[in-house]
Amino acid sequence: MVPWLVWRLTRGDRQHAVSYSSVLEEVVLPVTYRQRFRWVPDFLLILTFMLMVIAMARPRVGREQTVVNTEGIAIELVVDRSGSMMALDFQIDGNHVDRLEALKNVASKFLLGEQDDSDAGSLSGRSSDLVGLVVFAGYADAVTPLTLDHSYLVSQLNQVRIVNERSEDGTAIGDAISLAVEKLSTLDDRTDEQKIKSKIMILLTDGENTAGEVDPVQAAELAAAMGIKIYTVGMGTKGRAPFPVRRTADGQVLVQYQMVNIDEETLREIADKTDGQYFRATDSDSLKEIYEAIDQLEKTKIEAESFFDYKELALQSHRYGGYSLPALLLLAFSCLIGRVVLMQTIFRQIVD
């Protein structure tokens, strides 16, 4: 249709003539703007038909929108910072480190994910989960509230130090569990949009309860009543462990072996009463495997729904490259009206 219209309007056999006494004067007459732009009405008519054809083809622009619904997990990290965590029975990259330093290294990967994900068993991070931090020695202390800002939590964890005052030393496991339960129970009053799938606690300690006012098993029963699951981790070797004594003039650390004990029976009972699980970490690799196991046991539920929103370019305007383009039908009618106006005014023809 459009090619035929172009041929019909541009064919050369259309002659319009008027009676004139002589053509000699016409030869020297200047070309007017009306003559220069006499092709404009025909061009507008062709453009009108082209736009109408395109509009009837119903061109559309689709935009996909994805709505992600998450049911995150609330996690309280309960970290032992008592003097026994100073034992140098863990390694990072071949260097001996204390138990707390090894804990920080793996916990940060558990929360933030590992930079190198080539390993099939690598940690992917807990980006959708609320995480809080409780530390304890002779008493329990809440370091951070439950938060999605895991970088902040890791920075606070890295600032935790092993107690160096005898008056502060001890292992108040029961008090630490009670404080963590209190923090997790505040989620019941939250009215935000995030849904909490479950509440768990990861208790990492290398000793036995020697301080505090609350019995660890009674604290676990309280957690079970609140629907909180506790994963307990016994850290370090059992029996003789190397402890730093002092540094020599050349920077070497002198160690002395001391007797240490882990109350595994109590840790198992705490986990059993809350439908959790007890793990034993004797080195950095086994500690990472424990976090990987917990990562698999407590999966965050993420549902993504995709919606497609279509815009009819024939009827609706469209933004492209920062400019707003009008609808195709509006352009077509504008061209048609422009042609009619030009043909009735500037390019009006006298029909004999």
Steps between C-alpha positions, in 0.01 A plus 500: 500500500772747599723433192200547273416828672860621460492413128158662454607827662843525339427383141595756244185505281311733728493828308333817623493794263347844477459726194789739471581739215873427494744266678798726450432702813449183708851382423657787689258491795661390833393172659263566790488320838163358397668333206798381704284325758212378285607143585411548869124418476571180308770406750259557792240279331755222446622535860140482623441170322831359620422587861150353466644173366753481783229582757277218366792261557465584873866551598554455875776555751512242779649567843564217742453562870613248759356496850709307752337367815738378767450313823824566680649339808589684819840390624673583828872434510596425861880517526722395790781748576626346821869452571503141375426629147865612496617144421701484178360175357353646178673606179426755227713470183752289688541743791394409853224724635284498811151357502325836493696613193411179316136550597499856362653387171240233427202693644569793266493261201179345631330842508656678201588207275840401365675705234617184321197284426686241293470253784178302478459520878564872532281726712263726308409746777174573685395824331127457573534409867490713812812434706594616850806455720534405866840446664569359842767412752420552870189690384302531177489813288284589198736654242266563205123483450350274238592665171528448126819708498735205521809705415439703814449186707823345369689818583365485855590131525856578391529747788412238762799414717574217740466614862826587673366580847457212739192667651328488158600147409269201512249324275140612557334280238156509662493881526613533137222270377241690706614834357487365145150361561389841625632667186338248265166523682475870411434394139148400600419871538638603160255633242734536202448320169773240542369162603709300744498134405678380814719617788827327575803545722859394430686453827879475472693417815806304606424438864242420764261724687692657790326836551167675474165456671306289248552129446576425131245217475225717654590775252470246218154400624401867487629519144304188403182656645559806281550287190872574477738233371856490638801366313787447743865486397773369728825666393855377536684192619399323815774441758834677447502814285780750421461845662721804431715597796711788373687630197877484468716791389492379140118482496453126546212384718585264782222252577417285796262205494208515743208273575164606354160336502184531289169408661375314193223329692337832589546637150331193353213531746452867410482411132268202555250697707459756221504257203842636408827319448839473671823534304865466594761730344861394550655711222409771248392249233256323731368838621430600140328166437275567800395836360439337161279238667300769682480696175336199334271417794367854532418613147336835438182473292508734200213516251524713187195590288544660159245732341503644148361848443434576132464849355306541172709742295206571268295642788752598766799731508841351562821636651817421310845646562361766733239615246126441508371363169126549428269214410511383136130572436544852635790552260298361209199728565734797549658435160159462337367820654819680400456388139136612492591842641785546249285390206230746598735791554855526365476219244137552396446410137264663252299237319362600164 
